[in-house]
Amino acid sequence: MSLRASVMDRALDLPPLYSLVILREHGDAFAHACTIAGEQGAGTLVWARRYDAAEFAVVLEPEEPLAEARLALYAGMNALADALAMHAPPSRPIIFEWPDTICVDGVRVGGGRLGWPEETRDDETPAWLVFSAMIRTTIARGDEPGLRPLCGALDEVGFEAPDAGEIIASFSRHLMSAFHQWSETGFAPVARQWLERQSRTGQDARLADNGDLLLSGKRGQDGVERQSLAKAVASPGWLDPATGMPWL
């Protein structure tokens, strides 16, 4: 997995390996990145400048068949969590729900998703991948405070004036670090970091070579429960399709 060098846009404090595309507030970073990925290439970062969310997508250049390239979701999620951790208040744990939802102190604030050319088979190398994320930074609620305690925004879990640009810039650097680690030492450290943040289920967890989640050790059960990454990423668990935003 690699990023291709291009000219940096100074609107965000991005490393030189990225080029920036900025959308207006109601743009769809994921859809736009998938549309331009083949032409613009790896390292393109699309930023939808919303007032209420950090919404962005980055184009990747896979070197592996799709079945293995999907592992990029875990590198992206780790980078997203590390970016949030840099700005999080003390003692606010950042946890993953399988495979793409991110929670801060038990509150779901958004997540990541993965896209590739639809016609690509698992044994073919995709022409491109897109890792996209959306984190709700603030919200004006019309309901009673605490009515929906499991879903919310960063400003509700103690982030002071969360800045989408700073979060995205932090993510860009952590993603480069994750891919460097992957290329130098293999996927195992990336998997371990994701598993360390996985929500506890009372079961031992590990990741298969293709990214499937393998669960074992739950009391009263024998064998291993396998959850398919390919099926899970087809429908992001954190995304409300009616609004295009994280669930509330």
C-alpha positions in Angstrom: 0.0 0.0 0.0 1.5 3.3 -1.0 0.9 7.1 -1.4 2.2 8.8 -4.5 4.0 12.2 -4.1 2.3 15.3 -5.4 2.1 19.0 -4.6 0.7 19.9 -1.2 -2.1 22.4 -0.8 -1.4 24.7 2.2 -5.0 24.9 3.3 -4.3 21.9 5.6 -1.0 21.1 7.3 -0.5 17.9 5.3 2.8 16.1 4.6 4.1 16.6 1.0 2.9 13.1 -0.1 -0.7 14.4 -0.2 -2.6 16.7 -2.6 -5.7 18.3 -1.3 -9.2 18.6 -3.0 -11.6 20.8 -1.1 -15.4 20.4 -1.4 -18.1 22.8 -0.2 -20.0 21.9 3.0 -22.6 19.6 1.3 -20.1 17.7 -0.8 -19.6 14.0 -0.3 -15.9 13.3 0.3 -16.2 9.5 -0.1 -18.2 9.6 -3.4 -16.0 12.4 -4.8 -12.8 10.5 -4.0 -14.1 7.3 -5.6 -15.0 9.3 -8.7 -11.6 11.0 -9.2 -9.4 8.2 -7.8 -8.5 6.7 -11.1 -7.5 10.1 -12.6 -5.9 11.9 -9.6 -4.2 8.9 -8.0 -2.8 7.9 -4.7 -2.2 10.6 -2.1 -5.3 12.6 -3.1 -7.1 13.8 0.0 -10.7 15.1 -0.4 -11.9 17.3 2.4 -15.6 18.3 2.7 -15.5 21.4 4.8 -18.4 21.0 7.1 -19.1 23.0 10.3 -20.3 19.9 12.2 -18.0 17.1 11.1 -14.5 16.1 10.1 -15.3 14.5 6.7 -12.5 13.4 4.4 -11.3 10.6 2.1 -7.9 9.6 0.9 -7.0 7.7 -2.3 -4.6 4.7 -1.8 -2.6 2.7 -4.3 -2.9 -1.0 -3.4 -0.3 -3.5 -4.5 -2.2 -6.6 -3.3 -5.4 -8.4 -4.4 -8.6 -7.0 -3.0 -9.0 -9.7 -0.4 -5.8 -8.5 1.2 -6.0 -4.8 0.3 -9.2 -4.5 2.5 -6.8 -4.7 5.4 -6.2 -1.0 4.7 -9.4 -0.4 6.7 -7.6 -1.3 9.9 -4.6 1.0 9.2 -7.1 3.8 8.5 -9.1 3.2 11.7 -5.9 3.1 13.7 -4.7 6.4 12.2 -8.1 8.0 12.9 -8.1 6.8 16.5 -4.5 8.1 17.0 -5.5 11.5 15.6 -8.5 11.8 17.9 -6.4 10.7 20.9 -4.0 13.6 20.3 -6.9 16.0 20.9 -9.0 14.0 23.4 -9.4 15.0 27.0 -7.6 12.8 29.5 -9.2 9.5 30.5 -11.6 9.4 27.4 -11.0 6.0 25.9 -11.3 5.6 22.2 -12.7 2.2 21.2 -13.6 0.5 17.9 -16.8 -1.4 17.3 -16.4 -4.0 14.6 -15.1 -3.1 12.1 -15.5 0.5 11.3 -17.2 2.4 14.1 -15.3 4.6 16.5 -16.5 5.5 20.0 -15.2 8.0 22.5 -15.9 7.2 26.1 -18.7 4.9 25.0 -20.3 7.4 22.6 -20.4 6.6 18.9 -19.0 9.6 17.0 -18.5 8.3 13.5 -16.2 5.9 11.7 -14.5 4.9 8.5 -15.4 3.2 5.3 -13.6 1.7 2.3 -14.3 1.9 -1.4 -12.8 0.3 -4.6 -13.9 -0.2 -8.2 -17.1 -2.3 -8.1 -16.0 -4.8 -10.8 -12.9 -5.9 -8.9 -12.8 -9.5 -7.8 -11.1 -10.6 -4.6 -8.2 -12.1 -6.5 -7.6 -9.0 -8.5 -5.6 -5.9 -7.5 -7.9 -2.9 -7.4 -6.9 0.1 -9.5 -7.4 2.2 -6.4 -8.8 2.2 -2.8 -10.5 5.0 -0.9 -10.4 5.2 2.8 -13.0 7.7 4.0 -14.0 8.9 7.5 -16.6 11.1 9.1 -16.4 12.2 12.8 -19.2 14.3 14.1 -17.5 17.3 15.9 -20.5 19.2 17.1 -24.3 19.0 17.2 -27.3 21.1 18.1 -29.7 18.7 19.6 -33.5 19.3 19.6 -34.1 16.5 22.0 -33.5 16.1 25.7 -29.8 15.9 26.7 -28.9 12.2 27.3 -31.9 10.9 25.4 -29.5 9.1 23.0 -26.4 8.6 25.1 -24.7 6.1 22.8 -24.4 8.4 19.8 -23.1 12.0 19.7 -20.3 14.4 18.9 -16.9 15.3 20.1 -18.0 18.4 21.9 -20.4 16.2 23.9 -17.5 14.0 25.2 -15.2 16.8 26.4 -13.4 18.0 23.3 -13.0 21.7 23.5 -13.7 23.4 20.1 -12.8 20.4 18.1 -11.1 21.4 14.9 -11.7 19.3 11.8 -8.6 20.5 10.0 -6.4 19.6 12.9 -7.9 16.1 13.2 -7.5 15.5 9.4 -3.9 16.7 9.4 -3.1 14.5 12.4 -4.8 11.6 10.6 -2.7 12.1 7.4 0.6 11.8 9.4 -0.6 8.8 11.4 -1.7 7.0 8.2 1.7 7.4 6.7 3.2 6.0 9.8 0.8 3.0 9.8 1.7 2.2 6.2 5.4 2.5 6.8 5.1 0.1 9.8 3.1 -2.3 7.6 5.7 -2.3 4.9 8.6 -2.7 7.3 7.2 -5.3 9.8 4.1 -6.8 8.2 0.5 -6.4 9.1 0.7 -8.0 12.6 1.4 -4.7 14.5 -1.4 -3.0 12.6 -3.8 -5.8 13.6 -2.6 -5.7 17.2 -3.2 -2.0 17.5 -6.7 -2.3 16.2 -7.4 -5.3 18.5 -6.2 -3.3 21.5 -9.0 -0.8 20.9 -11.7 -3.3 20.0 -14.8 -3.2 22.2 -14.7 -6.1 24.7 -17.1 -8.9 23.9 -16.0 -11.5 26.5 -14.2 -13.4 23.7 -10.7 -13.7 22.6 -10.3 -11.9 19.2 -7.8 -12.1 16.4 -7.8 -11.1 12.7 -7.6 -13.6 9.9 -5.2 -13.1 6.9 -8.1 -11.5 4.9 -9.2 -9.3 7.8 -12.1 -11.4 9.1 -12.7 -11.2 12.8 -12.2 -14.5 14.6 -13.8 -14.8 18.1 -13.3 -17.6 20.5 -13.4 -18.4 24.2 -16.8 -17.2 25.1 -18.3 -19.1 28.0 -20.6 -21.9 26.9 -19.5 -21.8 23.3 -17.2 -24.1 21.4 -15.2 -23.3 18.3 -14.5 -20.0 16.5 -17.0 -17.5 15.3 -15.9 -15.8 12.1 -17.2 -12.4 11.0 -16.6 -11.4 7.4 -14.8 -8.2 6.7 -16.0 -8.1 3.1 -19.6 -8.2 4.2 -19.1 -5.7 7.0 -17.5 -3.0 4.9 -20.3 -3.2 2.3 -22.5 -1.4 4.8 -20.8 0.9 7.3 -22.3 0.3 10.7 -22.0 3.9 11.9 -23.5 5.6 8.8 -27.2 6.6 8.6 -28.0 6.2 4.9 -31.0 8.5 5.2 -28.9 11.5 6.3 -25.4 10.6 5.1 -24.2 11.3 8.6 -23.3 9.2 11.7 -26.3 7.8 13.5 -27.9 9.8 16.2 
